[in-house]
Amino acid sequence: MVANNKVYVAYLITWTESEEGWGVRPDGASLHLTQDDANEYLNEYWAHMPVEVPTEYSRNDGVVGKLVAIGLNLYRRLNLSKKHGIRLWQVDLRNARAEGNITE
């Protein structure tokens, strides 16, 4: 995404929800300023998961931190985050892509 002659980028991780008895479905994405932030976000997420597999949980898909272009508003939200990134639920991710605020 280009704004004010600047390209704003972030690292994107997609997520899948698993729910016992229902199966799996897309669960949005998380955005991170750096690859290190993406890794730290994942480490913190998994550190808070119980030892036993819960009946419902989200897991990251494959690539940890795919570089994407993002819109200025998402970039501002990301810069304000104190948690190594922000989470976009599936509807938010779909809307951001449709509006051109996330370009892969």
C-alpha positions in Angstrom: 0.0 0.0 0.0 1.4 3.4 -0.9 0.4 6.6 1.0 2.3 9.9 1.0 4.9 8.2 -1.2 5.6 5.6 1.5 5.1 1.9 1.3 3.8 0.4 4.5 4.6 -3.2 5.1 3.9 -5.8 7.8 4.4 -9.5 8.5 1.2 -11.5 8.2 0.4 -14.8 10.0 -2.9 -16.5 9.1 -4.8 -18.6 11.7 -7.1 -21.5 11.6 -9.6 -22.3 14.3 -10.1 -25.9 15.4 -13.3 -26.9 17.3 -14.1 -30.4 18.5 -17.2 -31.7 16.7 -17.2 -28.8 14.2 -13.9 -29.1 12.4 -11.7 -26.3 11.2 -12.2 -22.9 9.6 -10.2 -19.8 8.8 -9.7 -17.5 11.9 -8.2 -14.4 10.4 -4.7 -13.2 10.7 -2.2 -11.3 12.9 0.0 -8.4 11.6 3.5 -7.6 13.0 6.0 -4.8 12.3 9.0 -7.2 12.2 9.7 -10.8 11.8 11.0 -10.8 15.4 7.6 -9.4 16.6 5.8 -12.2 14.7 8.0 -14.8 16.4 7.5 -13.2 19.8 3.7 -13.0 19.3 3.7 -16.8 18.5 5.9 -17.7 21.4 3.6 -15.7 23.8 0.5 -17.2 22.3 1.7 -20.8 22.6 3.2 -20.2 26.1 -0.4 -19.5 27.3 -1.9 -22.6 25.9 -2.8 -25.5 28.2 -0.8 -28.7 28.1 -3.8 -30.7 26.9 -5.4 -29.9 23.6 -8.4 -27.6 24.2 -11.8 -28.4 22.6 -11.5 -25.1 20.7 -8.4 -23.1 19.8 -6.6 -21.3 17.0 -3.3 -22.3 15.4 -1.0 -20.4 13.1 -0.8 -21.7 9.5 2.5 -22.6 7.9 4.5 -19.5 7.0 5.4 -17.4 10.0 5.4 -13.8 8.8 4.6 -13.4 5.2 5.6 -9.9 4.0 2.5 -7.9 2.8 1.8 -4.2 2.0 -0.8 -2.6 4.3 -2.7 0.6 4.4 -1.8 3.6 6.6 -4.6 3.1 9.1 -3.5 -0.5 9.7 0.1 0.6 10.0 -0.9 3.2 12.6 -2.8 0.6 14.6 0.1 -1.7 14.4 2.5 0.9 15.7 0.3 1.5 18.7 0.2 -2.2 19.7 2.1 -3.2 22.8 1.7 -6.9 22.1 4.0 -7.5 19.2 1.2 -7.2 16.7 -2.6 -7.0 16.2 -5.2 -9.6 15.5 -7.7 -9.3 12.6 -10.6 -11.7 12.8 -11.7 -13.4 9.6 -14.3 -10.7 8.7 -11.8 -7.9 9.3 -9.1 -9.7 7.2 -11.6 -10.2 4.4 -12.6 -6.5 4.5 -9.0 -5.3 4.6 -8.2 -7.4 1.6 -11.3 -6.3 -0.3 -10.6 -2.6 0.4 -7.0 -2.9 -0.7 -5.6 -2.4 2.9 -3.7 -5.7 2.7 -2.0 -6.6 -0.5 -0.1 -9.8 -0.8 
